[in-house]
Amino acid sequence: MAEKGFGVKELNIAAASSGNPAIESVSPNFDIKAVKVGFSTDVSIGQNTVVTGIITATTVNDSGGNVRQIINNNKSTTYTLSVADVGELINTTAGITVPASEFSAGDAVTIYNNSASDITISQGSSATMYQAGTSNTGNRTLAQRGVATVLCVGTNTFTIIGGGLS
């Protein structure tokens, strides 16, 4: 199919005999001015997207999944947290270790003690874990059915807060 131009070469619609058709703007900006623009298929955007209005969607996902859902990660044996756990709920019946050199400031992991006994959340070697609101550092006990969030606040430095935490 031949290339069709509109205006003064501002917009080109190209459909080669093979491959994908393309809409290309000769200028660096391309504005679609309409009350509503619809797409009947997936849309892939190769650069950053700026939205000045409201995006309506059934679900909103990123590379980690649904951004409105905390992923439930079940553990039944002693477990050492990793960066893959950031933003997740570690649902466990056993002890947890918070290691050094794994997380960046702002990374958070929530832990739920899904047992009838206390578990220990251990401060890993070379890590410092403060109990929120205190200068207390070291291992913490999470009571049965307790919930705690571990927040990385700096290089190898964490704070931990929660219900049933001592």
TORPA-4810 file (N, C-alpha, C, O; in nm, 3 decimals):
<nodes>
NODE_1_0.084_-0.117_0.000_0.000_0.000_0.000_0.089_0.123_0.000_0.194_0.124_0.063_M
NODE_2_0.048_0.224_-0.068_0.129_0.345_-0.081_0.116_0.432_0.043_0.018_0.422_0.118_A
NODE_3_0.214_0.517_0.065_0.212_0.612_0.175_0.118_0.726_0.141_0.120_0.778_0.029_E
NODE_4_0.034_0.765_0.238_-0.060_0.874_0.219_-0.021_0.988_0.310_0.007_0.965_0.428_K
NODE_5_-0.017_1.109_0.260_0.019_1.225_0.340_-0.099_1.318_0.359_-0.184_1.329_0.271_G
NODE_6_-0.105_1.385_0.472_-0.208_1.482_0.503_-0.141_1.615_0.534_-0.034_1.618_0.595_F
NODE_7_-0.202_1.724_0.493_-0.144_1.854_0.521_-0.013_1.868_0.448_0.002_1.821_0.335_G
NODE_8_0.080_1.934_0.512_0.210_1.956_0.450_0.309_1.857_0.511_0.398_1.895_0.586_V
NODE_9_0.290_1.731_0.477_0.379_1.623_0.525_0.388_1.621_0.679_0.493_1.586_0.733_K
NODE_10_0.279_1.658_0.748_0.279_1.655_0.894_0.247_1.517_0.949_0.293_1.481_1.057_E
NODE_11_0.169_1.439_0.873_0.129_1.309_0.919_0.133_1.212_0.803_0.079_1.239_0.696_L
NODE_12_0.196_1.099_0.824_0.204_0.996_0.722_0.144_0.867_0.774_0.174_0.824_0.886_N
NODE_13_0.061_0.805_0.694_0.010_0.672_0.726_0.074_0.578_0.626_0.054_0.590_0.505_I
NODE_14_0.152_0.485_0.678_0.227_0.395_0.590_0.189_0.251_0.620_0.184_0.209_0.735_A
NODE_15_0.163_0.176_0.515_0.136_0.033_0.530_0.214_-0.040_0.422_0.175_-0.041_0.305_A
NODE_16_0.322_-0.099_0.462_0.404_-0.174_0.367_0.334_-0.305_0.333_0.236_-0.342_0.398_A
NODE_17_0.383_-0.375_0.232_0.323_-0.502_0.193_0.340_-0.607_0.302_0.266_-0.706_0.305_S
NODE_18_0.436_-0.588_0.390_0.452_-0.676_0.506_0.486_-0.590_0.627_0.530_-0.476_0.612_S
NODE_19_0.465_-0.643_0.744_0.494_-0.568_0.866_0.372_-0.492_0.914_0.260_-0.515_0.866_G
NODE_20_0.392_-0.402_1.007_0.283_-0.329_1.069_0.264_-0.193_1.005_0.362_-0.126_0.972_N
NODE_21_0.139_-0.151_0.986_0.116_-0.015_0.939_0.159_0.084_1.047_0.160_0.049_1.165_P
NODE_22_0.193_0.204_1.009_0.242_0.303_1.105_0.183_0.440_1.075_0.163_0.477_0.959_A
NODE_23_0.156_0.514_1.181_0.121_0.655_1.170_0.241_0.731_1.224_0.282_0.711_1.338_I
NODE_24_0.298_0.816_1.141_0.419_0.888_1.180_0.398_1.037_1.166_0.338_1.083_1.069_E
NODE_25_0.448_1.111_1.264_0.444_1.257_1.258_0.581_1.305_1.217_0.682_1.266_1.276_S
NODE_26_0.586_1.392_1.116_0.713_1.446_1.072_0.770_1.539_1.179_0.891_1.543_1.200_V
NODE_27_0.682_1.615_1.245_0.727_1.702_1.353_0.739_1.619_1.481_0.683_1.510_1.489_S
NODE_28_0.811_1.669_1.582_0.832_1.590_1.704_0.706_1.575_1.790_0.704_1.492_1.881_P
NODE_29_0.603_1.654_1.766_0.480_1.646_1.845_0.364_1.602_1.757_0.356_1.638_1.639_N
NODE_30_0.275_1.523_1.816_0.158_1.475_1.744_0.040_1.482_1.839_0.033_1.405_1.935_F
NODE_31_-0.051_1.573_1.816_-0.166_1.592_1.902_-0.290_1.535_1.836_-0.318_1.562_1.720_D
NODE_32_-0.364_1.455_1.910_-0.494_1.408_1.865_-0.596_1.489_1.944_-0.605_1.477_2.066_I
NODE_33_-0.672_1.571_1.874_-0.769_1.657_1.941_-0.908_1.602_1.913_-0.964_1.620_1.804_K
NODE_34_-0.963_1.533_2.013_-1.095_1.473_2.000_-1.152_1.455_2.139_-1.077_1.447_2.237_A
NODE_35_-1.282_1.450_2.149_-1.346_1.426_2.278_-1.314_1.285_2.327_-1.294_1.263_2.446_V
NODE_36_-1.310_1.190_2.235_-1.283_1.051_2.272_-1.206_0.984_2.159_-1.242_0.997_2.041_K
NODE_37_-1.100_0.912_2.195_-1.024_0.834_2.099_-1.030_0.690_2.147_-0.999_0.662_2.263_V
NODE_38_-1.069_0.599_2.062_-1.083_0.460_2.102_-0.985_0.369_2.031_-0.950_0.391_1.916_G
NODE_39_-0.943_0.267_2.103_-0.858_0.163_2.048_-0.927_0.030_2.077_-0.976_0.009_2.188_F
NODE_40_-0.932_-0.056_1.981_-1.000_-0.185_2.001_-0.903_-0.298_2.028_-0.939_-0.415_2.017_S
NODE_41_-0.781_-0.265_2.062_-0.679_-0.366_2.088_-0.580_-0.312_2.190_-0.596_-0.199_2.236_T
NODE_42_-0.479_-0.389_2.227_-0.375_-0.343_2.319_-0.299_-0.228_2.257_-0.286_-0.219_2.134_D
NODE_43_-0.249_-0.138_2.341_-0.171_-0.025_2.296_-0.034_-0.034_2.362_-0.025_-0.051_2.484_V
NODE_44_0.070_-0.024_2.284_0.206_-0.027_2.336_0.267_0.111_2.317_0.266_0.166_2.206_S
NODE_45_0.320_0.169_2.426_0.379_0.302_2.420_0.528_0.286_2.447_0.569_0.233_2.550_I
NODE_46_0.609_0.334_2.353_0.752_0.312_2.361_0.830_0.417_2.439_0.951_0.403_2.457_G
NODE_47_0.763_0.521_2.484_0.829_0.626_2.561_0.746_0.659_2.684_0.647_0.592_2.712_Q
NODE_48_0.786_0.762_2.757_0.710_0.805_2.875_0.574_0.858_2.834_0.557_0.908_2.723_N
NODE_49_0.477_0.848_2.923_0.342_0.895_2.897_0.304_0.995_3.005_0.321_0.968_3.124_T
NODE_50_0.253_1.109_2.965_0.206_1.211_3.059_0.055_1.219_3.044_0.003_1.239_2.934_V
NODE_51_-0.015_1.204_3.155_-0.161_1.211_3.154_-0.202_1.330_3.238_-0.158_1.344_3.352_V
NODE_52_-0.286_1.418_3.182_-0.331_1.534_3.258_-0.474_1.518_3.306_-0.526_1.605_3.376_T
NODE_53_-0.539_1.409_3.270_-0.675_1.381_3.314_-0.678_1.254_3.395_-0.579_1.218_3.459_G
NODE_54_-0.790_1.186_3.393_-0.809_1.063_3.469_-0.804_0.944_3.374_-0.865_0.946_3.267_I
NODE_55_-0.730_0.843_3.413_-0.727_0.718_3.337_-0.826_0.624_3.403_-0.820_0.602_3.525_I
NODE_56_-0.916_0.568_3.326_-1.013_0.472_3.378_-0.975_0.334_3.327_-0.954_0.314_3.207_T
NODE_57_-0.965_0.240_3.420_-0.925_0.105_3.382_-0.988_0.005_3.478_-1.020_0.039_3.592_A
NODE_58_-1.004_-0.117_3.432_-1.052_-0.224_3.518_-0.944_-0.263_3.618_-0.972_-0.279_3.737_T
NODE_59_-0.819_-0.277_3.570_-0.704_-0.302_3.656_-0.589_-0.217_3.605_-0.584_-0.181_3.487_T
NODE_60_-0.497_-0.184_3.695_-0.376_-0.111_3.659_-0.259_-0.199_3.697_-0.241_-0.233_3.815_V
NODE_61_-0.178_-0.236_3.599_-0.066_-0.327_3.622_0.065_-0.262_3.585_0.071_-0.176_3.496_N
NODE_62_0.171_-0.303_3.653_0.307_-0.272_3.611_0.384_-0.404_3.609_0.322_-0.511_3.615_D
NODE_63_0.515_-0.398_3.601_0.592_-0.522_3.591_0.576_-0.612_3.714_0.603_-0.732_3.707_S
NODE_64_0.532_-0.554_3.827_0.511_-0.633_3.948_0.369_-0.686_3.963_0.340_-0.757_4.058_G
NODE_65_0.280_-0.651_3.869_0.141_-0.697_3.876_0.045_-0.585_3.903_0.074_-0.469_3.874_G
NODE_66_-0.071_-0.619_3.959_-0.178_-0.523_3.988_-0.131_-0.427_4.097_-0.100_-0.471_4.208_N
NODE_67_-0.127_-0.297_4.068_-0.074_-0.200_4.164_-0.169_-0.175_4.281_-0.130_-0.112_4.379_V
NODE_68_-0.292_-0.222_4.273_-0.387_-0.206_4.382_-0.396_-0.330_4.470_-0.480_-0.337_4.559_R
NODE_69_-0.312_-0.426_4.446_-0.318_-0.552_4.520_-0.181_-0.584_4.577_-0.080_-0.573_4.508_Q
NODE_70_-0.179_-0.623_4.703_-0.054_-0.668_4.764_-0.043_-0.818_4.737_-0.132_-0.895_4.773_I
NODE_71_0.065_-0.858_4.674_0.086_-0.999_4.641_0.107_-1.079_4.769_0.189_-1.040_4.853_I
NODE_72_0.035_-1.188_4.785_0.048_-1.277_4.900_0.153_-1.383_4.869_0.136_-1.461_4.775_N
NODE_73_0.260_-1.386_4.945_0.372_-1.477_4.923_0.382_-1.570_5.044_0.435_-1.530_5.148_N
NODE_74_0.332_-1.692_5.032_0.330_-1.787_5.144_0.467_-1.851_5.167_0.533_-1.894_5.073_N
NODE_75_0.507_-1.855_5.295_0.632_-1.921_5.335_0.603_-2.007_5.457_0.529_-1.967_5.546_K
NODE_76_0.662_-2.126_5.461_0.638_-2.216_5.574_0.768_-2.256_5.645_0.765_-2.330_5.743_S
NODE_77_0.880_-2.208_5.593_1.009_-2.235_5.658_1.081_-2.101_5.675_1.042_-2.000_5.618_T
NODE_78_1.188_-2.104_5.755_1.267_-1.983_5.776_1.303_-1.922_5.642_1.339_-1.994_5.548_T
NODE_79_1.293_-1.791_5.632_1.306_-1.725_5.502_1.386_-1.596_5.516_1.368_-1.521_5.612_Y
NODE_80_1.474_-1.569_5.419_1.548_-1.444_5.411_1.486_-1.358_5.302_1.474_-1.400_5.187_T
NODE_81_1.448_-1.236_5.339_1.386_-1.145_5.243_1.480_-1.113_5.128_1.602_-1.115_5.144_L
NODE_82_1.422_-1.085_5.011_1.501_-1.041_4.896_1.428_-0.925_4.830_1.313_-0.897_4.861_S
NODE_83_1.497_-0.858_4.739_1.439_-0.743_4.671_1.314_-0.783_4.592_1.228_-0.699_4.567_V
NODE_84_1.302_-0.909_4.555_1.183_-0.957_4.484_1.059_-0.952_4.574_0.947_-0.959_4.523_A
NODE_85_1.077_-0.939_4.705_0.965_-0.935_4.799_0.910_-0.794_4.821_0.808_-0.777_4.887_D
NODE_86_0.976_-0.693_4.767_0.934_-0.553_4.788_0.789_-0.537_4.745_0.750_-0.577_4.635_V
NODE_87_0.709_-0.476_4.833_0.568_-0.452_4.804_0.479_-0.572_4.829_0.358_-0.564_4.806_G
NODE_88_0.535_-0.682_4.875_0.456_-0.803_4.895_0.421_-0.825_5.042_0.476_-0.761_5.131_E
NODE_89_0.328_-0.917_5.062_0.293_-0.965_5.195_0.356_-1.103_5.210_0.323_-1.195_5.137_L
NODE_90_0.448_-1.115_5.305_0.507_-1.245_5.336_0.419_-1.306_5.444_0.420_-1.262_5.559_I
NODE_91_0.343_-1.407_5.406_0.247_-1.476_5.492_0.319_-1.601_5.541_0.336_-1.697_5.466_N
NODE_92_0.361_-1.600_5.667_0.455_-1.704_5.712_0.417_-1.765_5.846_0.338_-1.710_5.922_T
NODE_93_0.474_-1.880_5.871_0.462_-1.947_6.000_0.600_-1.967_6.062_0.614_-2.036_6.163_T
NODE_94_0.702_-1.908_6.002_0.840_-1.928_6.047_0.915_-1.795_6.049_0.864_-1.693_6.003_A
NODE_95_1.036_-1.798_6.103_1.118_-1.678_6.117_1.158_-1.615_5.985_1.163_-1.681_5.881_G
NODE_96_1.186_-1.485_5.991_1.225_-1.405_5.874_1.356_-1.334_5.907_1.376_-1.288_6.019_I
NODE_97_1.445_-1.326_5.808_1.569_-1.249_5.824_1.567_-1.132_5.726_1.532_-1.148_5.609_T
NODE_98_1.606_-1.015_5.777_1.618_-0.893_5.695_1.767_-0.875_5.665_1.842_-0.833_5.754_V
NODE_99_1.811_-0.904_5.542_1.954_-0.901_5.511_2.005_-0.761_5.478_1.927_-0.671_5.444_P
NODE_100_2.134_-0.744_5.487_2.200_-0.620_5.442_2.224_-0.630_5.292_2.217_-0.738_5.234_A
NODE_101_2.254_-0.516_5.230_2.298_-0.507_5.090_2.197_-0.563_4.991_2.236_-0.614_4.885_S
NODE_102_2.068_-0.556_5.022_1.966_-0.611_4.933_1.865_-0.505_4.890_1.812_-0.510_4.780_E
NODE_103_1.839_-0.408_4.978_1.730_-0.314_4.955_1.779_-0.171_4.938_1.891_-0.137_4.974_F
NODE_104_1.690_-0.088_4.882_1.717_0.055_4.866_1.616_0.132_4.950_1.507_0.082_4.979_S
NODE_105_1.652_0.254_4.988_1.561_0.337_5.067_1.425_0.346_4.999_1.416_0.372_4.879_A
NODE_106_1.320_0.324_5.077_1.184_0.327_5.025_1.127_0.189_4.999_1.005_0.176_4.984_G
NODE_107_1.210_0.086_4.992_1.160_-0.051_4.973_1.092_-0.097_5.102_1.146_-0.078_5.211_D
NODE_108_0.975_-0.158_5.089_0.902_-0.206_5.206_0.846_-0.346_5.181_0.806_-0.380_5.069_A
NODE_109_0.845_-0.426_5.288_0.789_-0.561_5.285_0.703_-0.578_5.410_0.745_-0.541_5.520_V
NODE_110_0.583_-0.632_5.393_0.495_-0.657_5.507_0.498_-0.805_5.541_0.499_-0.891_5.452_T
NODE_111_0.500_-0.835_5.671_0.509_-0.973_5.719_0.388_-1.002_5.806_0.356_-0.925_5.897_I
NODE_112_0.320_-1.114_5.779_0.207_-1.159_5.861_0.244_-1.292_5.924_0.279_-1.387_5.853_Y
NODE_113_0.236_-1.300_6.057_0.262_-1.425_6.128_0.134_-1.507_6.130_0.046_-1.483_6.212_N
NODE_114_0.124_-1.602_6.040_0.004_-1.683_6.024_0.015_-1.812_6.107_-0.014_-1.921_6.058_N
NODE_115_0.058_-1.797_6.232_0.071_-1.914_6.319_0.017_-1.881_6.457_-0.017_-1.767_6.487_S
NODE_116_0.009_-1.983_6.540_-0.038_-1.966_6.677_0.077_-1.942_6.775_0.058_-1.944_6.896_A
NODE_117_0.198_-1.920_6.720_0.317_-1.896_6.802_0.387_-1.770_6.757_0.367_-1.722_6.645_S
NODE_118_0.471_-1.715_6.843_0.553_-1.601_6.806_0.658_-1.645_6.703_0.700_-1.760_6.702_D
NODE_119_0.698_-1.553_6.617_0.811_-1.576_6.528_0.912_-1.464_6.548_0.880_-1.359_6.604_I
NODE_120_1.035_-1.486_6.502_1.139_-1.385_6.513_1.168_-1.326_6.377_1.184_-1.397_6.278_T
NODE_121_1.175_-1.194_6.374_1.221_-1.122_6.255_1.361_-1.077_6.289_1.381_-0.989_6.374_I
NODE_122_1.459_-1.137_6.223_1.600_-1.117_6.259_1.666_-1.009_6.176_1.643_-0.996_6.056_S
NODE_123_1.747_-0.930_6.245_1.830_-0.828_6.181_1.951_-0.900_6.125_2.029_-0.958_6.200_Q
NODE_124_1.968_-0.899_5.993_2.080_-0.968_5.931_2.214_-0.906_5.967_2.221_-0.793_6.015_G
NODE_125_2.320_-0.982_5.942_2.455_-0.934_5.967_2.481_-0.808_5.885_2.449_-0.804_5.767_S
NODE_126_2.538_-0.706_5.946_2.570_-0.576_5.884_2.446_-0.491_5.854_2.457_-0.388_5.788_S
NODE_127_2.330_-0.534_5.901_2.207_-0.454_5.886_2.173_-0.396_6.023_2.204_-0.455_6.126_A
NODE_128_2.108_-0.281_6.022_2.056_-0.221_6.144_1.906_-0.206_6.128_1.859_-0.145_6.032_T
NODE_129_1.830_-0.264_6.222_1.684_-0.259_6.215_1.632_-0.195_6.343_1.640_-0.252_6.452_M
NODE_130_1.578_-0.072_6.327_1.523_0.003_6.440_1.376_-0.031_6.459_1.301_-0.043_6.362_Y
NODE_131_1.335_-0.045_6.585_1.193_-0.054_6.614_1.139_0.088_6.602_1.191_0.179_6.667_Q
NODE_132_1.036_0.108_6.520_0.985_0.242_6.491_0.955_0.318_6.620_0.897_0.263_6.715_A
NODE_133_0.995_0.444_6.622_0.968_0.531_6.736_1.061_0.513_6.853_1.040_0.572_6.959_G
NODE_134_1.165_0.431_6.835_1.261_0.407_6.944_1.402_0.406_6.886_1.422_0.415_6.765_T
NODE_135_1.499_0.395_6.975_1.637_0.375_6.930_1.676_0.228_6.943_1.792_0.193_6.924_S
NODE_136_1.580_0.142_6.975_1.604_-0.002_6.990_1.638_-0.064_6.855_1.571_-0.040_6.755_N
NODE_137_1.743_-0.143_6.854_1.782_-0.216_6.732_1.788_-0.364_6.764_1.786_-0.405_6.880_T
NODE_138_1.795_-0.444_6.658_1.810_-0.588_6.677_1.688_-0.665_6.636_1.595_-0.612_6.575_G
NODE_139_1.689_-0.794_6.670_1.580_-0.884_6.634_1.450_-0.842_6.702_1.452_-0.783_6.810_N
NODE_140_1.339_-0.871_6.638_1.206_-0.839_6.691_1.122_-0.966_6.695_1.142_-1.058_6.615_R
NODE_141_1.030_-0.970_6.788_0.935_-1.080_6.799_0.801_-1.033_6.744_0.753_-0.925_6.779_T
NODE_142_0.742_-1.115_6.657_0.610_-1.086_6.603_0.514_-1.190_6.660_0.528_-1.310_6.635_L
NODE_143_0.416_-1.143_6.736_0.321_-1.231_6.803_0.233_-1.304_6.701_0.224_-1.266_6.585_A
NODE_144_0.167_-1.410_6.750_0.074_-1.484_6.664_-0.026_-1.389_6.601_-0.082_-1.302_6.667_Q
NODE_145_-0.048_-1.409_6.471_-0.141_-1.328_6.390_-0.103_-1.181_6.384_-0.186_-1.097_6.347_R
NODE_146_0.022_-1.148_6.421_0.071_-1.011_6.414_0.112_-0.973_6.272_0.139_-1.059_6.188_G
NODE_147_0.116_-0.842_6.248_0.155_-0.789_6.117_0.262_-0.682_6.139_0.247_-0.596_6.226_V
NODE_148_0.368_-0.687_6.060_0.475_-0.588_6.069_0.521_-0.549_5.930_0.520_-0.631_5.838_A
NODE_149_0.562_-0.424_5.915_0.620_-0.378_5.790_0.764_-0.338_5.816_0.794_-0.264_5.909_T
NODE_150_0.853_-0.389_5.731_0.995_-0.355_5.735_1.019_-0.255_5.622_0.992_-0.284_5.506_V
NODE_151_1.070_-0.139_5.658_1.095_-0.031_5.562_1.243_0.001_5.558_1.303_0.031_5.662_L
NODE_152_1.304_-0.006_5.439_1.444_0.034_5.424_1.447_0.186_5.422_1.380_0.249_5.340_C
NODE_153_1.527_0.244_5.512_1.535_0.391_5.521_1.672_0.444_5.480_1.692_0.566_5.476_V
NODE_154_1.765_0.357_5.450_1.899_0.397_5.408_1.983_0.272_5.386_1.935_0.161_5.405_G
NODE_155_2.105_0.291_5.345_2.193_0.177_5.317_2.202_0.086_5.439_2.253_0.126_5.544_T
NODE_156_2.151_-0.036_5.425_2.153_-0.139_5.530_2.084_-0.095_5.660_2.111_-0.150_5.766_N
NODE_157_1.995_0.004_5.650_1.924_0.055_5.767_1.774_0.042_5.744_1.721_0.081_5.640_T
NODE_158_1.706_-0.014_5.844_1.563_-0.043_5.834_1.491_0.007_5.958_1.552_0.025_6.064_F
NODE_159_1.362_0.028_5.944_1.274_0.047_6.057_1.162_-0.055_6.045_1.122_-0.090_5.935_T
NODE_160_1.112_-0.101_6.160_1.006_-0.202_6.158_0.895_-0.153_6.251_0.921_-0.107_6.362_I
NODE_161_0.772_-0.166_6.203_0.655_-0.121_6.279_0.544_-0.222_6.259_0.535_-0.285_6.154_I
NODE_162_0.459_-0.238_6.361_0.347_-0.327_6.342_0.271_-0.360_6.468_0.311_-0.321_6.578_G
NODE_163_0.161_-0.432_6.451_0.079_-0.479_6.562_0.127_-0.616_6.606_0.144_-0.707_6.524_G
NODE_164_0.150_-0.631_6.737_0.201_-0.757_6.790_0.352_-0.765_6.783_0.410_-0.873_6.795_G
NODE_165_0.417_-0.650_6.763_0.563_-0.646_6.748_0.626_-0.603_6.879_0.585_-0.504_6.940_L
NODE_166_0.726_-0.677_6.923_0.801_-0.638_7.044_0.949_-0.662_7.023_1.029_-0.636_7.112_S
</nodes>
